[in-house]
């Protein structure tokens, strides 16, 4: 009865983390967390954008590059599945 849907929880997390990222412009961790929320909710385009912003704040970090590569791979796979469904 009082249970929140996963979408609502994700939206609250995205809002808070984005707000913190706005105020802390040096720390990429908030953007990585935003990307992780998007990634876990299968919103790969949004995840990729968040990871790329994190990469701009702290360029060249292996963890960030890996997350970008994973999001790109999933996005490509998703597009192939959509194409097959047509």
N, CA, C and O atoms as CSV, one atom per row, in Angstrom:
chain,resi,resn,atom,element,x,y,z
A,1,UNK,N,N,0.820,-1.199,0.000
A,1,UNK,CA,C,0.000,0.000,0.000
A,1,UNK,C,C,0.862,1.261,0.000
A,1,UNK,O,O,0.587,2.196,-0.751
A,2,UNK,N,N,1.887,1.295,0.823
A,2,UNK,CA,C,2.735,2.485,0.902
A,2,UNK,C,C,4.038,2.330,0.123
A,2,UNK,O,O,4.928,3.177,0.202
A,3,UNK,N,N,4.135,1.269,-0.607
A,3,UNK,CA,C,5.359,0.980,-1.355
A,3,UNK,C,C,5.498,1.942,-2.543
A,3,UNK,O,O,4.544,2.163,-3.289
A,4,UNK,N,N,6.689,2.503,-2.703
A,4,UNK,CA,C,6.983,3.364,-3.847
A,4,UNK,C,C,7.360,2.514,-5.044
A,4,UNK,O,O,8.007,1.477,-4.898
A,5,UNK,N,N,6.960,2.945,-6.212
A,5,UNK,CA,C,7.357,2.237,-7.421
A,5,UNK,C,C,8.850,2.472,-7.667
A,5,UNK,O,O,9.429,3.448,-7.190
A,6,UNK,N,N,9.454,1.557,-8.419
A,6,UNK,CA,C,10.874,1.711,-8.741
A,6,UNK,C,C,11.119,3.003,-9.510
A,6,UNK,O,O,12.122,3.679,-9.285
A,7,UNK,N,N,10.206,3.350,-10.419
A,7,UNK,CA,C,10.368,4.585,-11.190
A,7,UNK,C,C,10.405,5.805,-10.286
A,7,UNK,O,O,11.196,6.722,-10.506
A,8,UNK,N,N,9.565,5.820,-9.285
A,8,UNK,CA,C,9.537,6.969,-8.363
A,8,UNK,C,C,10.844,7.053,-7.589
A,8,UNK,O,O,11.398,8.140,-7.420
A,9,UNK,N,N,11.332,5.932,-7.126
A,9,UNK,CA,C,12.606,5.907,-6.388
A,9,UNK,C,C,13.734,6.382,-7.295
A,9,UNK,O,O,14.553,7.205,-6.887
A,10,UNK,N,N,13.780,5.867,-8.529
A,10,UNK,CA,C,14.808,6.293,-9.480
A,10,UNK,C,C,14.721,7.798,-9.731
A,10,UNK,O,O,15.744,8.482,-9.759
A,11,UNK,N,N,13.522,8.308,-9.912
A,11,UNK,CA,C,13.358,9.740,-10.188
A,11,UNK,C,C,13.830,10.602,-9.024
A,11,UNK,O,O,14.437,11.651,-9.237
A,12,UNK,N,N,13.561,10.173,-7.812
A,12,UNK,CA,C,14.027,10.918,-6.634
A,12,UNK,C,C,15.550,10.885,-6.572
A,12,UNK,O,O,16.182,11.909,-6.311
A,13,UNK,N,N,16.138,9.730,-6.807
A,13,UNK,CA,C,17.603,9.616,-6.802
A,13,UNK,C,C,18.222,10.506,-7.873
A,13,UNK,O,O,19.195,11.215,-7.616
A,14,UNK,N,N,17.661,10.466,-9.059
A,14,UNK,CA,C,18.184,11.289,-10.158
A,14,UNK,C,C,18.102,12.768,-9.800
A,14,UNK,O,O,19.054,13.515,-10.024
A,15,UNK,N,N,16.985,13.189,-9.253
A,15,UNK,CA,C,16.815,14.601,-8.887
A,15,UNK,C,C,17.833,15.034,-7.841
A,15,UNK,O,O,18.470,16.078,-7.979
A,16,UNK,N,N,17.981,14.233,-6.803
A,16,UNK,CA,C,18.928,14.596,-5.724
A,16,UNK,C,C,20.374,14.593,-6.209
A,16,UNK,O,O,21.125,15.538,-5.964
A,17,UNK,N,N,20.750,13.530,-6.892
A,17,UNK,CA,C,22.136,13.423,-7.347
A,17,UNK,C,C,22.478,14.518,-8.347
A,17,UNK,O,O,23.585,15.055,-8.329
A,18,UNK,N,N,21.532,14.848,-9.216
A,18,UNK,CA,C,21.758,15.923,-10.186
A,18,UNK,C,C,21.911,17.254,-9.474
A,18,UNK,O,O,22.752,18.073,-9.845
A,19,UNK,N,N,21.102,17.465,-8.458
A,19,UNK,CA,C,21.208,18.702,-7.674
A,19,UNK,C,C,22.586,18.803,-7.020
A,19,UNK,O,O,23.216,19.860,-7.060
A,20,UNK,N,N,23.049,17.720,-6.426
A,20,UNK,CA,C,24.366,17.734,-5.782
A,20,UNK,C,C,25.478,17.938,-6.813
A,20,UNK,O,O,26.451,18.644,-6.549
A,21,UNK,N,N,25.331,17.319,-7.984
A,21,UNK,CA,C,26.328,17.481,-9.042
A,21,UNK,C,C,26.395,18.934,-9.513
A,21,UNK,O,O,27.463,19.438,-9.861
A,22,UNK,N,N,25.248,19.592,-9.518
A,22,UNK,CA,C,25.196,20.996,-9.927
A,22,UNK,C,C,26.008,21.872,-8.971
A,22,UNK,O,O,26.706,22.786,-9.408
A,23,UNK,N,N,25.917,21.596,-7.688
A,23,UNK,CA,C,26.611,22.415,-6.696
A,23,UNK,C,C,28.064,22.018,-6.496
A,23,UNK,O,O,28.887,22.858,-6.132
A,24,UNK,N,N,28.389,20.769,-6.725
A,24,UNK,CA,C,29.770,20.298,-6.580
A,24,UNK,C,C,30.312,19.993,-7.975
A,24,UNK,O,O,30.268,18.853,-8.436
A,25,UNK,N,N,30.815,21.017,-8.629
A,25,UNK,CA,C,31.201,20.898,-10.035
A,25,UNK,C,C,32.542,20.212,-10.266
A,25,UNK,O,O,32.935,19.997,-11.412
A,26,UNK,N,N,33.237,19.870,-9.207
A,26,UNK,CA,C,34.532,19.213,-9.360
A,26,UNK,C,C,34.444,17.691,-9.180
A,26,UNK,O,O,35.220,16.945,-9.776
A,27,UNK,N,N,33.507,17.248,-8.368
A,27,UNK,CA,C,33.396,15.831,-8.018
A,27,UNK,C,C,32.567,15.082,-9.066
A,27,UNK,O,O,31.383,15.378,-9.232
A,28,UNK,N,N,33.163,14.121,-9.774
A,28,UNK,CA,C,32.414,13.379,-10.792
A,28,UNK,C,C,31.533,12.274,-10.205
A,28,UNK,O,O,30.721,11.687,-10.921
A,29,UNK,N,N,31.685,11.989,-8.922
A,29,UNK,CA,C,30.975,10.851,-8.329
A,29,UNK,C,C,29.456,10.982,-8.429
A,29,UNK,O,O,28.763,9.992,-8.664
A,30,UNK,N,N,28.942,12.183,-8.253
A,30,UNK,CA,C,27.497,12.366,-8.348
A,30,UNK,C,C,27.004,12.040,-9.756
A,30,UNK,O,O,25.962,11.408,-9.928
A,31,UNK,N,N,27.762,12.476,-10.758
A,31,UNK,CA,C,27.368,12.183,-12.134
A,31,UNK,C,C,27.489,10.698,-12.446
A,31,UNK,O,O,26.676,10.146,-13.187
A,32,UNK,N,N,28.498,10.056,-11.882
A,32,UNK,CA,C,28.613,8.604,-12.053
A,32,UNK,C,C,27.418,7.896,-11.427
A,32,UNK,O,O,26.891,6.935,-11.987
A,33,UNK,N,N,27.000,8.376,-10.273
A,33,UNK,CA,C,25.840,7.786,-9.608
A,33,UNK,C,C,24.564,8.011,-10.410
A,33,UNK,O,O,23.723,7.117,-10.508
A,34,UNK,N,N,24.419,9.203,-10.985
A,34,UNK,CA,C,23.269,9.475,-11.858
A,34,UNK,C,C,23.299,8.503,-13.033
A,34,UNK,O,O,22.281,7.906,-13.385
A,35,UNK,N,N,24.461,8.354,-13.626
A,35,UNK,CA,C,24.609,7.415,-14.736
A,35,UNK,C,C,24.253,5.997,-14.335
A,35,UNK,O,O,23.617,5.272,-15.100
A,36,UNK,N,N,24.659,5.599,-13.142
A,36,UNK,CA,C,24.345,4.249,-12.658
A,36,UNK,C,C,22.839,4.046,-12.481
A,36,UNK,O,O,22.311,2.978,-12.789
A,37,UNK,N,N,22.163,5.064,-11.991
A,37,UNK,CA,C,20.710,4.972,-11.836
A,37,UNK,C,C,20.054,4.812,-13.207
A,37,UNK,O,O,19.186,3.960,-13.396
A,38,UNK,N,N,20.478,5.640,-14.153
A,38,UNK,CA,C,19.937,5.511,-15.510
A,38,UNK,C,C,20.262,4.138,-16.103
A,38,UNK,O,O,19.410,3.494,-16.715
A,39,UNK,N,N,21.483,3.714,-15.914
A,39,UNK,CA,C,21.919,2.416,-16.461
A,39,UNK,C,C,21.079,1.273,-15.886
A,39,UNK,O,O,20.621,0.395,-16.617
A,40,UNK,N,N,20.888,1.301,-14.586
A,40,UNK,CA,C,20.116,0.239,-13.931
A,40,UNK,C,C,18.641,0.261,-14.306
A,40,UNK,O,O,17.952,-0.752,-14.190
A,41,UNK,N,N,18.157,1.414,-14.756
A,41,UNK,CA,C,16.770,1.492,-15.211
A,41,UNK,C,C,16.687,1.352,-16.736
A,41,UNK,O,O,15.654,1.633,-17.344
A,42,UNK,N,N,17.795,0.913,-17.335
A,42,UNK,CA,C,17.900,0.626,-18.772
A,42,UNK,C,C,17.669,1.854,-19.647
A,42,UNK,O,O,17.143,1.748,-20.755
A,43,UNK,N,N,18.058,2.998,-19.148
A,43,UNK,CA,C,18.005,4.245,-19.922
A,43,UNK,C,C,19.439,4.569,-20.341
A,43,UNK,O,O,20.082,5.462,-19.789
A,44,UNK,N,N,19.916,3.819,-21.330
A,44,UNK,CA,C,21.329,3.833,-21.689
A,44,UNK,C,C,21.787,5.149,-22.314
A,44,UNK,O,O,22.928,5.556,-22.095
A,45,UNK,N,N,20.942,5.822,-23.079
A,45,UNK,CA,C,21.322,7.126,-23.642
A,45,UNK,C,C,21.574,8.137,-22.532
A,45,UNK,O,O,22.555,8.880,-22.569
A,46,UNK,N,N,20.685,8.160,-21.547
A,46,UNK,CA,C,20.843,9.084,-20.421
A,46,UNK,C,C,22.060,8.709,-19.579
A,46,UNK,O,O,22.788,9.583,-19.110
A,47,UNK,N,N,22.276,7.418,-19.390
A,47,UNK,CA,C,23.448,6.960,-18.630
A,47,UNK,C,C,24.725,7.416,-19.325
A,47,UNK,O,O,25.654,7.907,-18.684
A,48,UNK,N,N,24.759,7.250,-20.634
A,48,UNK,CA,C,25.942,7.643,-21.397
A,48,UNK,C,C,26.217,9.138,-21.241
A,48,UNK,O,O,27.367,9.536,-21.058
A,49,UNK,N,N,25.191,9.957,-21.311
A,49,UNK,CA,C,25.377,11.403,-21.134
A,49,UNK,C,C,25.955,11.728,-19.766
A,49,UNK,O,O,26.874,12.540,-19.654
A,50,UNK,N,N,25.423,11.098,-18.727
A,50,UNK,CA,C,25.918,11.355,-17.370
A,50,UNK,C,C,27.377,10.914,-17.235
A,50,UNK,O,O,28.193,11.622,-16.645
A,51,UNK,N,N,27.698,9.743,-17.785
A,51,UNK,CA,C,29.081,9.263,-17.716
A,51,UNK,C,C,30.029,10.175,-18.495
A,51,UNK,O,O,31.155,10.419,-18.062
A,52,UNK,N,N,29.574,10.674,-19.635
A,52,UNK,CA,C,30.423,11.578,-20.418
A,52,UNK,C,C,30.654,12.900,-19.688
A,52,UNK,O,O,31.749,13.460,-19.752
A,53,UNK,N,N,29.642,13.396,-19.003
A,53,UNK,CA,C,29.839,14.599,-18.182
A,53,UNK,C,C,30.834,14.316,-17.048
A,53,UNK,O,O,31.677,15.157,-16.736
A,54,UNK,N,N,30.736,13.148,-16.445
A,54,UNK,CA,C,31.682,12.780,-15.386
A,54,UNK,C,C,33.100,12.719,-15.947
A,54,UNK,O,O,34.055,13.130,-15.289
A,55,UNK,N,N,33.227,12.205,-17.163
A,55,UNK,CA,C,34.539,12.112,-17.803
A,55,UNK,C,C,35.126,13.497,-18.060
A,55,UNK,O,O,36.343,13.676,-18.000
A,56,UNK,N,N,34.278,14.466,-18.341
A,56,UNK,CA,C,34.758,15.839,-18.538
A,56,UNK,C,C,35.280,16.432,-17.230
A,56,UNK,O,O,36.217,17.232,-17.227
A,57,UNK,N,N,34.668,16.034,-16.135
A,57,UNK,CA,C,35.100,16.571,-14.829
A,57,UNK,C,C,36.392,15.927,-14.347
A,57,UNK,O,O,37.198,16.567,-13.673
A,58,UNK,N,N,36.584,14.671,-14.691
A,58,UNK,CA,C,37.800,13.965,-14.285
A,58,UNK,C,C,38.227,13.066,-15.443
A,58,UNK,O,O,37.968,11.863,-15.433
A,59,UNK,N,N,38.881,13.659,-16.437
A,59,UNK,CA,C,39.198,12.930,-17.668
A,59,UNK,C,C,40.144,11.749,-17.462
A,59,UNK,O,O,41.045,11.768,-16.623
A,60,UNK,N,N,39.889,10.720,-18.273
A,60,UNK,CA,C,40.824,9.609,-18.357
A,60,UNK,C,C,40.743,8.548,-17.280
A,60,UNK,O,O,41.586,7.651,-17.259
A,61,UNK,N,N,39.783,8.606,-16.395
A,61,UNK,CA,C,39.667,7.606,-15.338
A,61,UNK,C,C,39.148,6.286,-15.918
A,61,UNK,O,O,38.163,6.271,-16.656
A,62,UNK,N,N,39.804,5.202,-15.586
A,62,UNK,CA,C,39.459,3.891,-16.146
A,62,UNK,C,C,38.016,3.492,-15.833
A,62,UNK,O,O,37.318,2.958,-16.695
A,63,UNK,N,N,37.577,3.747,-14.620
A,63,UNK,CA,C,36.217,3.368,-14.222
A,63,UNK,C,C,35.186,4.090,-15.089
A,63,UNK,O,O,34.208,3.492,-15.537
A,64,UNK,N,N,35.418,5.366,-15.314
A,64,UNK,CA,C,34.494,6.151,-16.120
A,64,UNK,C,C,34.497,5.655,-17.561
A,64,UNK,O,O,33.438,5.509,-18.171
A,65,UNK,N,N,35.677,5.396,-18.103
A,65,UNK,CA,C,35.788,4.900,-19.478
A,65,UNK,C,C,35.080,3.551,-19.638
A,65,UNK,O,O,34.448,3.293,-20.663
A,66,UNK,N,N,35.189,2.695,-18.618
A,66,UNK,CA,C,34.504,1.389,-18.664
A,66,UNK,C,C,32.989,1.566,-18.670
A,66,UNK,O,O,32.281,0.890,-19.416
A,67,UNK,N,N,32.503,2.470,-17.844
A,67,UNK,CA,C,31.059,2.717,-17.782
A,67,UNK,C,C,30.551,3.290,-19.107
A,67,UNK,O,O,29.459,2.945,-19.559
A,68,UNK,N,N,31.336,4.155,-19.719
A,68,UNK,CA,C,30.965,4.696,-21.029
A,68,UNK,C,C,30.896,3.576,-22.059
A,68,UNK,O,O,29.956,3.508,-22.851
A,69,UNK,N,N,31.885,2.708,-22.044
A,69,UNK,CA,C,31.913,1.587,-23.001
A,69,UNK,C,C,30.716,0.660,-22.800
A,69,UNK,O,O,30.109,0.220,-23.776
A,70,UNK,N,N,30.371,0.361,-21.558
A,70,UNK,CA,C,29.216,-0.503,-21.284
A,70,UNK,C,C,27.915,0.137,-21.741
A,70,UNK,O,O,27.074,-0.524,-22.351
A,71,UNK,N,N,27.749,1.414,-21.452
A,71,UNK,CA,C,26.523,2.106,-21.862
A,71,UNK,C,C,26.411,2.135,-23.392
A,71,UNK,O,O,25.325,1.947,-23.941
A,72,UNK,N,N,27.531,2.371,-24.073
A,72,UNK,CA,C,27.514,2.373,-25.533
A,72,UNK,C,C,27.160,0.988,-26.077
A,72,UNK,O,O,26.395,0.869,-27.034
A,73,UNK,N,N,27.713,-0.044,-25.469
A,73,UNK,CA,C,27.437,-1.415,-25.921
A,73,UNK,C,C,25.965,-1.764,-25.742
A,73,UNK,O,O,25.345,-2.341,-26.635
A,74,UNK,N,N,25.418,-1.419,-24.604
A,74,UNK,CA,C,23.997,-1.705,-24.354
A,74,UNK,C,C,23.092,-0.881,-25.271
A,74,UNK,O,O,22.062,-1.363,-25.744
A,75,UNK,N,N,23.485,0.343,-25.509
A,75,UNK,CA,C,22.700,1.198,-26.405
A,75,UNK,C,C,22.698,0.621,-27.817
A,75,UNK,O,O,21.663,0.600,-28.483
A,76,UNK,N,N,23.854,0.154,-28.266
A,76,UNK,CA,C,23.960,-0.445,-29.599
A,76,UNK,C,C,23.112,-1.718,-29.676
A,76,UNK,O,O,22.399,-1.941,-30.654
A,77,UNK,N,N,23.199,-2.539,-28.641
A,77,UNK,CA,C,22.410,-3.775,-28.586
A,77,UNK,C,C,20.913,-3.471,-28.603
A,77,UNK,O,O,20.138,-4.147,-29.279
A,78,UNK,N,N,20.524,-2.457,-27.859
A,78,UNK,CA,C,19.115,-2.057,-27.805
A,78,UNK,C,C,18.616,-1.603,-29.179
A,78,UNK,O,O,17.495,-1.924,-29.573
A,79,UNK,N,N,19.444,-0.865,-29.897
A,79,UNK,CA,C,19.058,-0.407,-31.231
A,79,UNK,C,C,18.920,-1.589,-32.195
A,79,UNK,O,O,18.028,-1.596,-33.044
A,80,UNK,N,N,19.795,-2.583,-32.067
A,80,UNK,CA,C,19.694,-3.767,-32.917
A,80,UNK,C,C,18.411,-4.541,-32.646
A,80,UNK,O,O,17.763,-5.027,-33.572
A,81,UNK,N,N,18.054,-4.651,-31.389
A,81,UNK,CA,C,16.815,-5.358,-31.020
A,81,UNK,C,C,15.612,-4.613,-31.573
A,81,UNK,O,O,14.685,-5.232,-32.095
A,82,UNK,N,N,15.619,-3.305,-31.463
A,82,UNK,CA,C,14.509,-2.511,-32.005
A,82,UNK,C,C,14.387,-2.697,-33.517
A,82,UNK,O,O,13.286,-2.801,-34.058
A,83,UNK,N,N,15.539,-2.737,-34.186
A,83,UNK,CA,C,15.563,-2.894,-35.637
A,83,UNK,C,C,14.975,-4.254,-36.023
A,83,UNK,O,O,14.226,-4.357,-36.994
A,84,UNK,N,N,15.317,-5.295,-35.260
A,84,UNK,CA,C,14.805,-6.637,-35.525
A,84,UNK,C,C,13.301,-6.720,-35.307
A,84,UNK,O,O,12.614,-7.494,-35.974
A,85,UNK,N,N,12.793,-5.923,-34.375
A,85,UNK,CA,C,11.356,-5.940,-34.070
A,85,UNK,C,C,10.530,-5.298,-35.174
A,85,UNK,O,O,9.323,-5.525,-35.260
A,86,UNK,N,N,11.170,-4.500,-36.014
A,86,UNK,CA,C,10.433,-3.843,-37.094
A,86,UNK,C,C,10.154,-4.816,-38.159
A,86,UNK,O,O,9.539,-4.467,-39.167
